[in-house]
Amino acid sequence: MKKVEFFMLLLCLIAASFLVCADPPTCPADLDGKCSDSDDWKGDFFPEIPNIKYEGPSSKNPLAYRWYNAEEEILGKKMKDWFRFSVAFWHTFRGTGGDPFGAATKYWPWEDGTNSVSMAKRRMRANFEFLKKLGVDWWCFHDRDIAPDGNTLEESNKNLDEVIELAKELQKGSKIRPLWGTAQLFLHPRYMHGGATSSEVGVYAYAAAQVKKAMEVTHYLGGENYVFWGGREGYQTLLNTDMGRELDHLARFFEAAVAYKKKIGFKGTLLIEPKPQEPTKHQYDWDAATAANFLRKYGLIDEFKLNIECNHATLSGHTCHHELETARLNGLLGNIDANTGDAQTGWDTDQFLTDVGEATMVMMSVIRNGGIAPGGFNFDAKLRRESTDVEDLFIAHISGMDTMGRGLRNAAKILEEGSLNELVRKRYASWDSEIGKQIEEGKADFEYLEKKAKEIGEPKVPSAKQELAEMIFQSAM
């Protein structure tokens, strides 16, 4: 066969891979089947995948839970209520495997190669079937992930409404709801300078209109939270940036969001998702402490909580545990994006969290927080570029859920056994003395402390017992 003929044949095969045929309306959603591409199509998107069940730690079945048992009680609460697991629509149903160095690698059987409203509806049906087979009640979305952008704001809103009506219909008779929704204020070129911090007032207004609509549809679907991720809310260089003015504008934007939330009766939590950089060189919500400081400065501390993403914690130079504790101690822990990065890669790789030790530390913070409802654990994670089977979507989520389930069991064991807490108590035992009490109650001035220092003399500094603490922690793995 000539090279030209072979190339043309290859193009034809690729084109054929995106075709979806007609009749009957209930056939499997595979490329070899006969399927309708109408809005009413109700095919089986995952015909080879059973409902995922708990089979216990000894199971060898990759399509079963080993450690996550939804109905099992841990520390007085069902596992499903500790986690409130959520599927990220953007990674699961819009992720292509493409990267800056290569084209897409994933061609799901139900895709027809378009970004039409009809295709958006098909993805939504796939989403609900996926959730039901996983046994998960929550999902998260950006407005432009679930419905195509239009040529005008009005057209975009119309597209979104059409898809949202289908989601509302699919929710009937189930517990499935959005854990949170958000507006995508980073992909379109209009947001190159940011949305709420853009140097162009028209962009600010457009961003506000988009958030308004996204908040409305989240509320309409019974969503329990609304997230702000400011990927473009920051700067590349201060040489051309009025940082003070941009921060003021961001605060005004959040104030307007709070006011509109109350106006429409949305009871959900407003969440800010910290990230230090990428795509912006320096984002204004760098980490949990920076976000908390911003909220306090502008009097918004009681109106927001934080959505902590573990991979973002890594990029900011912290551990996920540190960010969770910072949020918790400030009364701001509202939601967790359960993912991780690669220690050898300096960008946001959004991998499924499969490190049991990290999961254990995460769950120690969640337990001490008393849970995170109405927030939950959202799998803001994607398949690796090289993982291309539909089955891999399930395996990845099962692995992530099992890791977190194992982390919960370990954390409960550590806290119930008490050795780690006792080690910490002993380390700070000197603060339970009279002088410690006076200091902690704000009653010790420098004159008093000088007197006590002379009485005590050279203080004895005990060991921190770090290796013992690590031994206790590792023994629970």
C-alpha positions in Angstrom: 0.0 0.0 0.0 1.3 3.4 -0.9 2.1 5.9 1.9 -0.6 8.3 0.7 -3.2 5.5 0.6 -2.2 4.3 4.0 -2.4 7.9 5.4 -5.9 8.4 3.9 -7.1 5.0 5.4 -5.7 6.0 8.8 -7.6 9.3 8.6 -10.8 7.5 7.7 -10.4 5.1 10.6 -9.9 8.0 13.0 -12.9 9.8 11.7 -15.0 6.6 12.0 -14.0 6.3 15.6 -16.0 9.4 16.4 -19.2 8.3 14.6 -22.2 7.2 16.6 -24.9 5.4 14.7 -28.7 5.2 15.0 -31.0 2.6 16.6 -31.7 0.9 18.9 -32.0 3.6 21.7 -30.9 1.2 24.5 -27.7 -0.3 23.0 -24.3 -0.2 24.7 -22.3 2.9 24.1 -19.5 1.4 22.1 -18.0 2.1 18.7 -19.0 -1.2 17.3 -22.7 -1.0 18.4 -25.6 0.8 16.9 -26.5 3.8 19.0 -28.7 6.9 18.7 -27.0 10.3 19.0 -30.3 12.0 20.0 -30.8 13.9 23.2 -33.0 11.1 24.5 -30.4 8.4 24.1 -30.1 6.3 27.2 -27.5 3.7 26.4 -25.3 1.8 28.8 -22.0 3.7 28.9 -20.2 1.1 31.0 -21.7 -2.3 30.0 -18.7 -4.3 31.2 -18.5 -2.6 34.6 -20.6 -4.0 37.6 -21.7 -1.9 40.5 -18.7 -1.6 42.7 -19.0 -3.4 46.0 -17.0 -3.8 49.2 -15.2 -7.2 49.3 -12.6 -6.6 52.1 -8.8 -6.4 52.2 -8.3 -9.9 50.9 -10.0 -9.3 47.6 -8.0 -9.5 44.4 -10.8 -7.9 42.4 -9.6 -4.6 40.9 -13.3 -3.6 40.5 -14.1 -3.9 44.2 -13.4 -1.9 47.4 -11.0 -3.4 49.8 -10.8 -0.7 52.5 -13.7 1.6 51.8 -16.9 0.2 53.3 -19.6 2.9 52.9 -21.9 1.8 55.7 -19.3 0.8 58.2 -19.1 3.1 61.3 -15.7 4.5 62.3 -15.7 6.7 65.5 -19.5 7.0 65.5 -19.9 8.0 61.8 -20.4 6.0 58.6 -17.4 6.0 56.3 -19.5 7.5 53.5 -20.3 10.4 55.9 -16.7 11.0 56.8 -15.8 11.3 53.1 -18.8 12.4 51.0 -16.8 11.4 48.0 -17.2 13.4 44.8 -16.2 12.9 41.1 -14.6 15.8 39.2 -16.5 16.1 36.0 -13.6 18.0 34.2 -11.0 15.3 34.7 -13.2 12.3 34.4 -15.3 13.3 31.4 -13.4 16.1 29.7 -9.8 14.9 30.3 -8.2 13.9 27.0 -4.7 12.9 28.1 -3.2 15.7 26.0 -0.3 17.7 27.4 1.9 20.5 26.0 4.1 17.9 24.3 1.5 15.6 22.9 -2.0 15.2 21.5 -5.0 13.5 23.2 -4.7 9.8 24.0 -8.2 9.2 25.3 -11.2 8.6 23.0 -14.1 7.5 25.1 -16.7 5.4 23.2 -19.5 7.8 23.8 -17.7 10.8 22.4 -18.5 12.0 18.8 -15.7 14.5 18.5 -17.9 17.6 19.0 -18.5 20.0 21.9 -22.2 20.3 21.1 -25.0 20.6 23.5 -26.1 17.1 22.4 -22.7 15.7 23.2 -22.7 17.6 26.6 -26.0 15.8 27.5 -24.5 12.5 26.6 -21.6 13.2 28.9 -24.0 14.1 31.7 -25.8 10.8 31.3 -22.4 9.0 31.4 -21.6 11.0 34.6 -24.7 9.8 36.4 -24.2 6.2 35.4 -20.6 6.4 36.6 -21.6 7.8 39.9 -24.2 5.1 40.5 -21.9 2.3 39.6 -19.2 3.7 42.0 -21.8 4.2 44.7 -21.0 7.9 45.0 -23.6 10.6 45.6 -21.6 13.7 44.7 -20.0 15.4 41.7 -18.3 18.7 41.0 -18.2 20.9 37.9 -17.1 24.0 36.1 -19.9 25.6 34.1 -17.9 25.3 30.8 -17.0 21.7 31.4 -20.6 20.5 31.3 -22.0 22.9 28.6 -20.3 24.5 25.6 -19.3 28.2 25.6 -21.5 30.2 23.2 -20.7 33.3 21.1 -22.5 35.5 23.7 -23.1 35.3 27.4 -26.8 34.7 26.6 -26.0 31.8 24.3 -23.6 30.3 26.9 -26.3 30.6 29.6 -28.9 28.9 27.3 -26.5 26.0 26.6 -25.9 25.6 30.3 -29.6 25.7 31.2 -30.3 22.9 28.7 -27.7 20.6 30.2 -28.7 21.5 33.8 -32.3 20.6 33.1 -31.1 17.1 32.1 -29.0 16.9 35.3 -32.0 17.8 37.3 -34.1 15.1 35.6 -31.3 12.5 36.2 -31.2 13.4 39.9 -34.8 12.4 40.4 -35.1 9.4 42.6 -31.5 9.4 43.7 -29.3 11.1 46.3 -26.9 12.4 43.7 -26.2 16.2 43.9 -23.3 18.5 43.2 -20.9 18.8 46.1 -20.0 22.1 44.5 -20.1 24.1 41.3 -17.9 26.8 40.0 -17.3 29.1 37.0 -14.4 28.6 34.7 -12.7 32.0 34.7 -9.4 30.9 33.3 -9.6 29.1 29.9 -11.1 31.8 27.7 -8.7 34.5 26.3 -10.8 37.2 27.9 -9.5 36.0 31.3 -5.8 36.3 30.3 -5.3 39.1 32.9 -7.7 37.5 35.4 -11.4 37.8 36.1 -12.0 39.6 39.3 -8.5 41.1 39.2 -8.5 41.9 35.5 -7.1 45.3 34.4 -10.3 45.6 32.2 -13.5 46.5 33.9 -15.6 44.8 31.2 -13.9 41.5 32.0 -14.7 42.0 35.7 -18.3 42.5 34.8 -18.4 39.5 32.5 -16.8 37.3 35.2 -19.4 38.5 37.7 -22.2 37.6 35.3 -20.7 34.1 34.8 -20.3 33.5 38.5 -23.9 34.7 39.1 -25.2 32.1 36.6 -23.0 29.3 37.9 -24.1 30.0 41.5 -27.7 29.9 40.3 -27.5 26.5 38.6 -25.5 25.1 41.6 -28.3 26.2 43.9 -30.9 24.8 41.5 -29.4 21.4 41.5 -29.1 21.3 45.3 -25.4 21.8 45.5 -24.0 22.3 48.9 -21.0 24.5 48.2 -19.6 26.9 45.6 -15.9 27.2 44.9 -13.7 30.1 43.7 -10.4 29.0 42.1 -8.4 32.0 41.1 -6.0 30.5 38.5 -5.6 33.8 36.8 -6.2 36.0 39.8 -2.6 37.1 40.4 0.3 38.5 38.4 3.3 37.7 36.2 5.3 40.7 37.2 4.8 43.6 39.6 6.3 46.0 37.1 2.9 46.4 35.3 0.6 45.4 38.2 -1.2 47.5 40.8 -1.4 44.8 43.4 -3.2 46.8 46.0 -6.0 47.8 43.6 -6.4 44.2 42.2 -6.7 42.8 45.8 -9.4 45.5 46.6 -11.2 44.5 43.4 -11.0 40.8 44.3 -12.5 41.6 47.8 -15.4 43.6 46.2 -16.0 40.6 43.9 -16.3 38.3 46.9 -18.5 40.7 48.7 -20.9 40.8 45.7 -20.9 37.0 45.6 -21.8 36.8 49.3 -24.6 39.3 48.8 -26.0 37.4 45.8 -25.8 34.0 47.6 -28.0 35.4 50.3 -30.3 37.1 47.9 -31.1 33.8 46.1 -31.3 31.8 49.3 -28.3 29.6 48.6 -27.3 28.1 51.9 -24.2 26.5 50.6 -20.7 27.3 51.8 -18.5 29.6 49.7 -15.0 28.1 49.3 -11.7 29.6 48.2 -9.2 27.1 46.8 -5.6 28.2 47.5 -2.8 27.7 44.9 0.6 29.4 44.7 1.2 29.5 41.0 0.4 27.9 37.6 -1.0 29.3 35.4 -0.3 32.7 37.1 3.2 33.2 38.3 2.0 34.4 41.7 -1.7 33.8 42.7 -3.2 36.0 45.4 -4.5 32.9 47.3 -1.0 31.4 47.6 -1.8 29.0 50.5 -4.2 28.6 53.4 -2.5 31.2 55.6 -2.4 33.8 52.8 -6.1 33.2 52.0 -7.0 33.5 55.7 -5.1 36.8 56.0 -6.9 38.1 52.9 -10.3 37.1 54.3 -9.6 38.8 57.7 -8.3 42.0 56.1 -11.4 42.5 54.1 -13.9 41.3 56.8 -14.9 38.2 54.9 -13.6 35.6 57.4 -17.1 34.5 58.5 -18.4 34.2 54.9 -15.9 31.7 53.4 -14.0 28.5 54.1 -11.2 26.9 52.2 -11.1 24.0 49.7 -7.6 22.5 50.3 -6.0 20.6 47.4 -3.1 18.4 48.4 -1.2 18.9 45.1 -1.5 22.7 45.6 -0.1 22.4 49.1 3.0 20.7 47.6 3.4 23.5 45.1 3.3 26.1 47.9 6.1 24.4 49.7 3.9 22.7 52.3 2.5 19.3 53.1 -1.2 18.6 52.7 -1.3 18.0 56.4 0.1 21.4 57.1 -2.5 23.2 54.9 -5.3 21.2 56.4 -4.2 22.1 60.0 -3.7 25.7 59.1 -7.2 25.8 57.7 -8.7 23.9 60.6 -7.0 26.0 63.3 -8.4 29.1 61.6 -11.9 27.6 61.4 -11.7 27.5 57.6 -11.5 23.8 56.7 -14.4 23.3 54.3 -13.5 20.8 51.6 -10.6 18.7 50.3 -9.5 18.0 46.8 -8.0 14.6 47.2 -5.1 14.3 44.9 -1.3 14.4 44.9 1.7 15.5 42.8 4.9 13.9 41.7 8.0 14.8 43.8 10.1 14.8 40.7 7.7 17.1 38.7 7.4 20.7 39.5 3.8 21.3 38.3 0.3 20.3 39.2 0.0 16.7 38.0 -3.3 16.0 39.7 -2.7 12.3 40.4 -5.0 10.1 42.5 -3.8 10.1 46.1 -2.5 6.5 46.8 0.0 7.2 49.6 -1.6 5.6 52.7 0.7 7.6 55.1 -0.4 10.9 53.6 -4.0 9.8 53.6 -3.7 8.9 57.3 -2.4 12.4 58.2 -5.2 13.9 56.1 -7.8 12.0 58.0 -6.2 12.9 61.4 -7.0 16.5 60.6 -10.5 15.7 59.4 -11.3 13.7 62.5 -10.0 16.5 64.7 -12.2 18.8 62.7 -15.3 16.6 63.4 -15.7 16.0 59.7 -16.0 18.5 56.8 -19.7 18.4 55.9 -21.2 20.1 54.0 -17.9 19.7 52.2 -16.4 16.5 51.2 -13.6 14.8 49.3 -13.5 15.7 45.6 -11.2 13.6 43.4 -9.7 16.5 41.5 -7.5 13.9 39.8 -7.0 12.5 36.4 -5.8 9.3 34.7 -2.2 9.2 33.6 -1.8 10.0 29.9 -0.9 6.4 29.2 -4.1 5.0 30.9 -6.6 4.8 28.1 -9.2 2.1 29.0 -12.7 3.0 30.3 -12.1 0.5 33.1 -9.2 2.7 34.2 -11.6 5.5 35.2 -13.2 3.1 37.8 -9.9 1.6 39.0 -8.4 5.1 39.6 -11.4 6.2 41.7 -11.6 2.8 43.6 -7.9 3.1 44.4 -8.3 6.7 45.7 -11.3 5.8 47.8 -9.6 2.7 49.2 -6.6 4.8 50.1 -8.7 7.3 52.0 -10.7 4.5 53.6 -7.5 2.9 54.8 -6.2 6.4 56.0 -9.4 6.8 58.1 -9.0 3.4 59.7 -5.3 4.2 60.5 -6.1 7.6 61.9 -8.9 6.3 64.1 -6.5 3.6 65.4 -3.8 6.2 66.2 -6.2 8.6 68.0 -8.0 5.8 69.9 -4.8 4.2 71.0 -3.6 7.5 72.4 0.2 7.1 72.4 0.8 9.9 69.9 -1.5 12.3 71.8 0.3 11.4 75.0 3.7 12.0 73.5 2.5 15.5 72.5 1.0 16.1 75.9 4.2 15.2 77.7 6.2 17.5 75.4 4.2 20.5 76.4 3.7 19.5 80.0 5.6 22.5 81.3 2.9 24.7 80.0 0.4 23.1 82.4 2.4 24.8 85.3 1.3 28.0 87.0 3.7 30.1 84.8 2.4 28.4 81.7 -1.2 29.1 82.7 -0.4 32.8 83.4 1.2 33.2 79.9 -1.6 31.4 78.0 -4.2 33.6 79.8 -2.3 36.8 78.9 -1.5 37.6 82.5 2.3 37.4 82.3 4.2 40.6 81.6 7.9 40.8 81.1 8.6 41.8 84.7 6.8 38.6 86.0 8.6 36.5 83.4 12.0 37.9 84.3 11.3 37.0 88.0 10.3 33.5 87.0 13.4 33.1 84.8 15.6 33.9 87.7 13.8 31.4 89.9 13.9 28.6 87.3 17.5 29.2 86.3 18.9 27.5 83.2 15.9 25.5 81.8 16.2 21.8 81.1 15.2 21.2 77.4 13.9 17.6 76.9 13.9 15.5 73.8 11.2 16.1 71.2 11.1 12.3 70.6 10.5 12.8 66.9 11.7 9.2 66.0 9.3 7.8 68.6 6.4 9.9 67.1 7.3 8.5 63.6 7.5 5.0 65.0 4.0 5.3 66.6 2.6 6.7 63.4 4.2 4.0 61.1 3.0 1.2 63.4 -0.6 2.0 62.5 0.0 1.7 58.7 
